[in-house]
């Protein structure tokens, strides 16, 4: 994948102009853009970025080896944004509901999560996520 190919986050821009700039160190201006850039980090194997953008309060508990294996062993099929709440330029918290699709070692999956984000020292970080109950959302 080159920097001019479309970004795997599905926003429709070239990687360099989309999530590549966040992977290079620019802060994501919204929770949605951080969510998209974290998905792109899984696709591109940028586990360092996932660690860096995880809430510092729970970062040490991350399963970095597991995330690395999952990233490497998965063929990523796309990201669908279901809904967002807050998480804008002037917000301190935000929620992004998404479905990430792929196949890990040949087994297809659709990860449906409602992720919470907050600002930490002016930068968006991933806090945690829940799986919406059956019958709610998708």
Buried (B, 14 or more C-beta within 10 A) or exposed (E): EEEEEEBBBBBEBBBBEBBBBBBEEEBBBBBBBBBBBBBBBBBBEBBEBBBBBBBEEEBEEBEEEEBEBBBEEBEBBBBEBBEBBBBEEEBEBBBBBBBBBBEBEEEEEEEBBBBBBBBBEEEBBBBEBEEBEEEEEE
